[in-house]
């Protein structure tokens, strides 16, 4: 059984799924106005490891990862950004929407290169504003909001469970002193946060609402989309530790107040990644992307392996030297497994495999302890177990580690192969899976809408005899 360290109860808690048929998992996804850097990827790897561990336990994960694409960014900010890609896109007359589409594609490409299993749904914030408005109205009806002139704020003093996640205490420490932004001058206290903001000049994304033309605050995005796809209570919420406050604290307080449910039962947070002991930043030019790594000869699998050598709750200090040592270790491991003959060689007894199996499972079950699991893998590679037995172990374990222990990755994370050998993007595969589910549950209108989105992405879906749709390029 899988135990996970829960940020709210501050201890390891066994995962007991709310529903027998699925484990609901929500992950805060990327803001698509830049490339994701290796720190983001380390967090998304936590989700991937979790999905794989849940499957390894014989359970079915249902994963939702949002795409923040509605530009919590002004046109002027976009124009002023130092990012060369955005600057070039702006110069070429591209809209914020087009830029978001570009970086969403780049994000999916990085996910495939990292061998991440696709999530079941990748909801885009920009197409879920009605759900956010509905939640804001729900909160307004409960008397926990205030505001005027097109602004609606959440009063955190009336929130259920506020502070339980991050330990935030009203009026103290990091919660205080956030009133300097002009748009927040109407707030009663620094910790309160916006559910809706009035239209301001230069903003490209605006919606009509009961409070006038405007746009939703950031925190309501995840709360509303998690509720839509996972219900008022679900199993696990994942994110980087930097999102714990205020984003997660606020999402949780708001969702619990709106629905009366417990929202996520377990909160799992990935620790920071530093580069050469310093926080990544544009000014230090150390916001490395997967492309930066590849240009230095480090493959995505080398980086993935490197991340797994540390527990996800341990802050990581990325250095090229340490990354180089990990790449060598992975190469040695692959060599050891491929050097094993199909049978016989080694001469040891096959029943020794059970001990390795048990220890690997215990390590992963113990709050996803990948470094301990890797130690078992190295030991098995050096052991005198028969070659076919040890290769079978490597195959089983790679379903969790996903680094290509036998020299190749399973390819599932790259999406289902379309005829002609071209893999469909993970997003399209996710859409096809969601459509399969809708069809099984006879929600045909939703299934048709999903098919339309698959077509918009340049693919189509053909229904197989088993009832599952096969994705192919149009
Ligand atoms: Zn979020």
Boltz pocket constraint, residues with backbone or C-beta under 6 A from the ligand:
constraints:
  - pocket:
      binder: B
      contacts: [[A, 27], [A, 28], [A, 29], [A, 222], [A, 247], [A, 251]]
      max_distance: 6.0
